[in-house]
Each structure stands twice: as C-alpha cells, then as structure tokens.
Amino acid sequence: MRTWMLAGGIAIIGAQTLETAALVNLGSSPYLIPRISWLALIIGGTTFGFGMSLASGCVNRALVRTGAGSLKSLITIIVIGIFAAMTASGILKPLNDYLSDFGDSVTLMAPGFDRFFAIFPGIDGILVRWVFTLIFGGGLIWISIKDKWFRASKDQLFGGLIIGLTIPAAWLAVNFLNDRDSAVANYDALNFIAPLGQSLSAALVSGYPVAIFGIFALLGVPIGSFLCAAFTQNLSLETFSNPSDLPHNVIGGALMGFGGTLSIGCTFGQGLSGLSTLSVGSMLVITAIWFGCIWGIRYFENGSVIQGLLASLPKRRR
C-alpha cells in the first residue's frame, strides 16, 4: 500500500509539473470531463475492488504474475478482457449506458480539485494547482516514507519510484502521439482496463495511435515481469492450488472487467493516471475500490457476501 502511495504522489507531482511547463494538456484527459457519472463510478469501483480480492490482485498484478509464469493469472486476464469488451460494446453495454446516464449524472463546474478555484477572478490558477499538488502528492509521499520499515525496503522504494514515473512518461508519450494525429479521440496515460476492452478494436478499425500505445503497454508489463523473474531466478509455473481457486479467479476477473470498464479505469487507470490529474471522479473511484477490496476481504472472513458487506460498514458506537 505504501508503494502505491509513493507511486501516486510521484505521479501527481510529475504530471502537474509537465502541465505547468505546458508540455502536456491534462484537461483533455477523460478524467477531467465535467460530467460525472457518479453511480457508474461508485458501482464500477466497488465491483472492481471486490473482484480484486477474489482474484488476488488487480489487472496489473495479474499481468505481472502472468509474465512470471502464473497460468491462473493468465486465465484471469482473459476473463477480464472478455467482460471488459462485453461491457464496452457487447451484451452488457445497455447496463453500462443506463448506469452511466442514471439521474442525468452530475455536471461539475470544475472536475479537478485544483481547477475549481480557477473559475473565480483574481485567483492564481498555477498557485492553487501547486497547493493541491503538494497536499495530495506530497501527502501520499510523506505517508509512505514516514514508515521506518518501508524506508529500509529498497525494492519497495525503487518500485514505487519507477511506477510513479511511468505516469508522467506516459502523459508525454500520449501527448506526442496526439500532436502527430489530431484524430486521436482518447487522451489517456496508462490504463489497463481500456486496452483490454476497447483499444484493440479501435486500433484495428481506426488506427488510433493511443489505442496502439495502450496495447503495447499491456504487452510490456508481462515482458518486463518475465525478464525480472528470469534475472532473479524466480520463474515458476503456477496453477490452481485448490478447487475454489478457479471460480474465484474467473468471477473476480469478470467483476474487474465489468467494474473497470464502468468506472473508466482500474487501480492504475483511475488510481494513478486519473489521480495525477487531481480528478474528483478519480478520487471517488479510488474510494469505491478501497471499499470493494475491504468487502472482498470480509467476504472471505465471514463466508457470505451479505455478512461481508455488513462487516465492512462502519460500526456505530454505543
């Protein structure tokens, strides 16, 4: 968790630095659209988080484990892709559209925390941006490194640093592709759900370079994982260890494919790419994913979905 927080803090500071220097335009990203489909984001995030718990990790972790030799993670990835495609343009699309349009959604004056104050005259937008950047980005970094154990773990520190830097690097890459092709419709950084559900068809039909970028990002993670596992002699074939493993991974993958598409991102898409834009919607999705993860853990502890939900809710003090 501290590694993710370190990566998130670095992603925020890196992305906001690039936008301040006018090297990228985060305002064109899907995370900063004024219209917030609040119900879809909450249900999608919660569903994704619950699926994470069932499948022992998110999309990115499944890709990493696949590269290191996990067959059960490969099956999870396949199921995620199928349900993401079904939700984006298949049999589940009507449900996706209904939840996204429920209650006419909510239109925000400013979809980013830092951008709200820009609507008032006489307020320096760049100053406000950096106040929020330091609050969120600096706060996440401080929470992660204040722990003595975490500071002593060089692998965790290095991993969080590199993962965090991939986000501003991806914004730069996509901005470059966007400048070369004005027909690009989707301006996004790293998102592992979207390529699984949409980017392949977009690349084949229209040749959008951003879609191709997403596909190569999907391929890069298991390749990097394989190289790391081979270098450290940790390559091993992993299969299902007990009868409950298969249904948990399949159902978890289905929930992640549906939920991630509904919430327009995963722990990497909304959780790091979206977070780096200081998006209100991304903060909502991250909160929903956290709750879904807790619900999934409580489900395993209580053996019941309903009892797990009740155990996840705050207890009233007597």
JOCOR-V576754 format. One record per pair of residues at least 24 apart in sequence whose C-alpha atoms are under 7 Angstrom apart, sorted by the first residue. I is the first residue (numbers start at 1). GAP is how many residues later the second one is. D is the distance in Angstrom with one decimal. If there is no record, write none. Layout:
i: {I & I}
gap: {GAP & GAP}
d: {D & D}
This chain:
i: {2 & 3 & 3 & 3 & 3 & 4 & 5 & 5 & 5 & 6 & 6 & 6 & 6 & 6 & 7 & 7 & 7 & 7 & 8 & 8 & 8 & 8 & 9 & 9 & 9 & 9 & 9 & 10 & 10 & 10 & 10 & 11 & 11 & 11 & 11 & 11 & 11 & 12 & 12 & 12 & 12 & 12 & 13 & 13 & 14 & 15 & 15 & 24 & 24 & 24 & 26 & 28 & 29 & 29 & 30 & 30 & 31 & 31 & 31 & 31 & 32 & 32 & 32 & 33 & 34 & 34 & 34 & 34 & 34 & 35 & 35 & 35 & 35 & 36 & 36 & 36 & 36 & 37 & 37 & 37 & 37 & 38 & 39 & 39 & 39 & 40 & 40 & 40 & 40 & 41 & 41 & 41 & 42 & 42 & 42 & 44 & 44 & 44 & 44 & 45 & 45 & 45 & 45 & 45 & 45 & 45 & 46 & 46 & 46 & 46 & 47 & 47 & 47 & 47 & 48 & 48 & 48 & 48 & 48 & 48 & 49 & 49 & 49 & 49 & 50 & 50 & 50 & 50 & 51 & 51 & 51 & 51 & 52 & 52 & 52 & 53 & 53 & 53 & 54 & 54 & 54 & 54 & 55 & 55 & 55 & 55 & 59 & 60 & 63 & 63 & 64 & 64 & 64 & 66 & 67 & 67 & 67 & 67 & 68 & 68 & 68 & 68 & 68 & 69 & 69 & 69 & 69 & 70 & 70 & 70 & 71 & 71 & 72 & 72 & 72 & 76 & 76 & 76 & 77 & 79 & 79 & 79 & 80 & 80 & 80 & 80 & 81 & 81 & 81 & 83 & 83 & 83 & 84 & 84 & 84 & 84 & 84 & 85 & 85 & 87 & 87 & 88 & 88 & 88 & 96 & 111 & 111 & 112 & 112 & 112 & 113 & 113 & 113 & 114 & 167 & 174 & 177 & 177 & 184 & 184 & 186 & 189 & 190 & 190 & 190 & 191 & 191 & 191 & 191 & 192 & 192 & 192 & 193 & 193 & 193 & 193 & 193 & 194 & 194}
gap: {142 & 141 & 153 & 154 & 157 & 156 & 135 & 136 & 139 & 134 & 135 & 138 & 154 & 155 & 153 & 154 & 156 & 157 & 129 & 132 & 156 & 264 & 127 & 128 & 129 & 131 & 132 & 127 & 151 & 154 & 155 & 153 & 154 & 156 & 157 & 261 & 265 & 121 & 125 & 263 & 264 & 265 & 120 & 124 & 154 & 153 & 261 & 147 & 148 & 151 & 251 & 159 & 158 & 159 & 157 & 158 & 243 & 248 & 250 & 251 & 79 & 80 & 247 & 78 & 73 & 74 & 75 & 76 & 77 & 70 & 71 & 72 & 73 & 69 & 70 & 71 & 245 & 63 & 64 & 68 & 69 & 67 & 60 & 61 & 63 & 59 & 60 & 222 & 223 & 221 & 222 & 244 & 242 & 243 & 246 & 215 & 216 & 218 & 219 & 214 & 215 & 218 & 240 & 241 & 243 & 244 & 242 & 243 & 245 & 246 & 208 & 209 & 212 & 245 & 207 & 208 & 211 & 212 & 241 & 244 & 240 & 241 & 243 & 244 & 242 & 243 & 245 & 246 & 201 & 202 & 204 & 205 & 200 & 204 & 241 & 240 & 243 & 244 & 194 & 195 & 198 & 242 & 193 & 194 & 197 & 198 & 133 & 132 & 158 & 159 & 157 & 158 & 161 & 156 & 155 & 156 & 158 & 159 & 157 & 158 & 161 & 167 & 168 & 166 & 167 & 168 & 169 & 167 & 168 & 169 & 167 & 168 & 166 & 167 & 168 & 173 & 174 & 177 & 176 & 171 & 174 & 175 & 173 & 174 & 176 & 177 & 115 & 116 & 176 & 171 & 174 & 175 & 112 & 113 & 173 & 174 & 177 & 112 & 113 & 171 & 174 & 109 & 110 & 173 & 166 & 168 & 169 & 166 & 167 & 168 & 165 & 166 & 167 & 164 & 106 & 36 & 32 & 33 & 24 & 26 & 24 & 84 & 78 & 79 & 83 & 74 & 75 & 77 & 78 & 26 & 74 & 77 & 64 & 67 & 68 & 72 & 73 & 67 & 71}
d: {4.6 & 6.9 & 5.9 & 6.8 & 4.8 & 6.3 & 5.2 & 6.4 & 6.0 & 6.1 & 4.8 & 5.7 & 5.4 & 6.9 & 4.6 & 5.8 & 5.7 & 3.8 & 6.9 & 6.9 & 6.0 & 5.5 & 6.9 & 3.8 & 6.0 & 5.1 & 5.2 & 6.6 & 7.0 & 5.0 & 6.6 & 4.7 & 6.1 & 5.5 & 6.3 & 6.6 & 5.3 & 6.5 & 5.3 & 6.6 & 3.9 & 6.8 & 6.2 & 5.9 & 5.4 & 4.8 & 5.9 & 6.7 & 6.4 & 5.9 & 6.4 & 6.2 & 4.9 & 5.6 & 6.8 & 6.8 & 5.6 & 6.0 & 6.8 & 6.8 & 5.2 & 6.3 & 5.9 & 6.2 & 5.3 & 5.0 & 6.6 & 6.2 & 5.1 & 6.7 & 5.6 & 4.3 & 6.3 & 5.8 & 5.1 & 6.0 & 6.5 & 5.1 & 6.6 & 4.7 & 6.5 & 6.2 & 6.3 & 6.9 & 6.9 & 5.1 & 5.1 & 5.8 & 6.0 & 6.6 & 4.4 & 5.6 & 6.9 & 6.1 & 5.5 & 3.8 & 6.0 & 4.9 & 4.6 & 6.0 & 6.8 & 5.8 & 5.1 & 6.9 & 4.8 & 4.5 & 4.7 & 4.9 & 6.3 & 4.2 & 5.7 & 6.7 & 5.1 & 6.2 & 5.8 & 4.3 & 4.7 & 5.8 & 6.2 & 6.9 & 4.3 & 6.3 & 4.1 & 4.4 & 4.4 & 5.0 & 6.3 & 4.7 & 3.8 & 6.3 & 5.0 & 5.3 & 6.2 & 6.8 & 6.6 & 5.6 & 5.1 & 6.3 & 5.2 & 6.2 & 4.9 & 6.6 & 5.9 & 4.4 & 4.9 & 6.6 & 6.7 & 6.9 & 6.3 & 5.3 & 6.1 & 5.2 & 5.3 & 6.2 & 4.0 & 6.0 & 5.0 & 4.6 & 5.8 & 5.0 & 5.7 & 5.3 & 6.6 & 6.1 & 5.4 & 4.7 & 6.1 & 5.7 & 4.4 & 6.4 & 5.8 & 5.5 & 7.0 & 5.6 & 6.1 & 5.7 & 5.9 & 5.0 & 6.8 & 6.4 & 5.4 & 5.8 & 4.6 & 5.5 & 6.1 & 4.2 & 4.8 & 5.7 & 6.3 & 5.6 & 4.8 & 5.6 & 6.5 & 4.5 & 4.2 & 5.4 & 5.8 & 4.0 & 6.5 & 5.8 & 6.6 & 6.3 & 6.8 & 6.6 & 6.1 & 5.9 & 5.7 & 5.3 & 4.3 & 5.4 & 5.8 & 6.4 & 6.3 & 7.0 & 6.1 & 6.4 & 6.4 & 6.8 & 5.7 & 6.9 & 6.9 & 5.8 & 6.8 & 5.8 & 6.1 & 6.1 & 7.0 & 5.9 & 4.0 & 6.5 & 7.0 & 6.6 & 7.0 & 6.0 & 6.4 & 5.9 & 6.4 & 6.8 & 6.9}
